Amino acid sequence: MTFQHHHGSSQHLAIADHLLKGEDVSFIPSPNTSGAFPSGLPDTIVIHFTAGSSLSSSVNVMTNADNKVSAHMAIGRSGEMVQMLPFNKIAWHAGKSFWKGRTGLNKYAIGIELDNAGQLTANDEGEYMSWFGGVYKSKNVFKGVHRNQPSPSYWHRYTEAQIMRTFALCQLLCQHYNIHTIVGHEEIAPERKVDPGPAFPLDKLRMRLLGNTTSASDLAMEMGSESTAMTHGNQRSDTAAEDISLQEEQEQGAVQAVVSANKLNVRSGPGTHFAKQGAALYAGEKVTVLSVRDGWANVARTSTGWVSESYLAMVEDAKESK
């Protein structure tokens, strides 16, 4: 069976026999696989950045048998896409990982790698350096707080083309496979991984994909042109459009909360008469409160849903005051 996704007027993606078809899509096979997923899987998507210098160099690494690493897809900065394994085969991208009682996420998840240098370090010339020596101008840098770190830092900015193609791909995967969870590598291996980092709008993308609130074309309209300037103190560039990252949303007042109940059901709407959906939340889990209505909070974690506000303890944003 072939599933298709129309992304605007210029892009058309489809999956046939577990392979992606469409404009600027190529297949370069990787030998690094554990064979086919068991029945009913994959049901998860893991988003990564490559922390590399180019799409081609990262694909070369992931298709070399000596490196013992692979992913299903890599997406370049112009939106070009390289598939390395069919979506029904297990790739080696997650490593030692844990999520919701599962360990070893490779056997559950499709891995998507985005060509991005990752975390950067500022130098005295007003430029930003990657771990491998790449130099980046401020227009290509995002300043934000990582979900697992206490203070702001610098990150290589993703392009609008990458974000939109990632959304389109993930939406198609959700239609084709039994996908109920989308996570970042930083969430399933928080002690050792920081990808995709705060420059990638992970929470907002999965809110739309798993919450079924909008289409890719709607997201494109909402994004407008991607923000291309860093936030400096309280002053933002006049040319910067609204960034869709969660960090920007937090600056504008989004609230973090911690679940206080031992077990908290998530529902499809604001009330007990709405059906339960997805996995329950447990004491200590942190969520983002998107909106509140009649004593119910619409929250985001790996998916979105409504919970009783009385079982949430609001916490101060971890972002440093500016």
HUQUIMO-V528717 format. One record per helix or strand of 2 or more residues. SS is the DSSP state (@ for helix, = for strand). FROM is the first residue (numbers start at 1). LEN is the number of residues. If there is no record, write none. Layout:
# HUQUIMO-V528717
SS;FROM;LEN
SS;FROM;LEN
This chain:
# HUQUIMO-V528717
=;3;5
=;11;6
=;19;4
=;25;3
=;44;6
@;55;8
@;65;3
=;73;3
=;81;3
=;98;2
=;102;2
@;105;3
=;109;6
=;119;4
=;128;2
=;135;2
@;138;3
=;141;5
=;152;5
@;160;17
=;181;4
@;185;4
@;202;10
@;216;8
=;231;2
=;235;2
@;246;6
=;255;5
=;263;2
=;281;2
=;286;8
=;296;5
=;304;5
@;309;3
=;312;4
